[in-house]
Amino acid sequence: MLTIYKNSKLYQDIIAGNWEEELEVEKYEEVKELVANLTIRMEFAMLGASNPVMLRGRLPEQKEQLLFELDSIIHDIGEERLRNYRPNLRHL
């Protein structure tokens, strides 16, 4: 996930209308695509405080479980609940 700071060039691009953030669901769809296509052994983790849902697992052993969990996030939690998470974090 991405935190945009007011003193960054990206923030200036957003203000100028040159960049628009993806939907929260689209971000999880991209992560799902990444997990689905990773073929190396690794520890996969999404544990940052700005992530509405945190995930962790070993690939390839837990790939199917991670994909199932990502599907659940996309379809069961949905855009509105995911979108409402970060604005309520005091430290961002």
C-alpha positions, 0 to 999 in steps of 0.5 A, a space after each residue: 500500500 502507499 502512503 502519500 506525503 504532502 512534501 512529495 512530488 507524487 503529492 504535487 502530481 495528484 494536486 495537479 490532476 496527473 495521478 489517481 490512486 487505484 481502488 483498494 480492491 484493485 490493489 488486492 487484485 494486483 497482489 493476488 496476481 503477484 502471488 499467483 505467479 510467484 514461483 520461488 520459495 519465499 516468505 510472503 508478507 503484507 504486514 505494514 500498518 497501512 494495510 487494511 488486512 495483513 497477510 503472511 505465508 510461505 510460498 509455494 506451500 501456502 499459495 492456495 491459502 493466500 489466494 483464498 484469503 485475497 479472494 475473501 478480502 476482495 469479495 467479502 470485505 470490499 472497497 468501502 470497508 477497505 477504503 475507510 481503514 487508512 484515513 482513521 490511522 493517526 500516524 499516517 
